[in-house]
Amino acid sequence: MRLHSNPASPFGRKVMVAAHELGLADRITVDDHLLSPVEPSEAVIADNPLGKLPTMVLDNGHALYDSRVICEYLDHLAGGGRLYPQAGDARWRALTLQALGDGMMEAALLARYETFLRPEELRWQAWIEHQKLKVQRGLDWLEQNVDQLAEEADIGSITIACALGYLDFRFGADKWREGHARLADWFARFESRPSMQATLPRQL
Ligand code: 99T
């Protein structure tokens, strides 16, 4: 399997953390790309019309995206039900945590594109602030509900951990740990997992 990704992408990290947890990482060849919405990669677009990372190309040539579909595919490949609790509450909880973590990463990424990518004269401060407020509300909710986060890896805990790792990587100055001590403790434990250590974000 070939994965179009980027070592800075929290969505790409989510896929690789899942792969490490499932014992599948060495079956994936990673192709790193530098791209943005205004400087897309033709190689990625050839496999995914959205031009987004991560995109996985299977050995039969079929492409899978986005990170949710790829993670579910990997879980299936590893026998199923490993990262996705099968029963009742635990399942809906893990999937909803995945949605929260993905949403926090999307909001953080939109705030980053607005500052880093958009020409200065076109920047919209209220947009940045409201994207960051989504992240802030997510952090506040997680701090209050930290008992919902599994100590073991499932699709919910992996996604939230990748979102927090992305905040450290791109928004360190915002000091998300302040006011979120219980969440910070959970993250410190989770981040020590070999799967998280093997996928630390870096600039390409
Ligand atoms: O939107 C684009 O055209 C380029 N952006 C991406 O491909 C980002 C890279 S993170 N990926 C996504 O937005 C994927 C979201 C999707 N729902 C999923 O896979 O779950 C780059 C981070 C950074 O450079 O800071």
Residues whose N, C-alpha, C, O or C-beta is under 5 A from the ligand:
A	BS01	99T	A8 S9 P10 F11 S36 P37 L50 G51 K52 L53 P54 D66 S67 R68
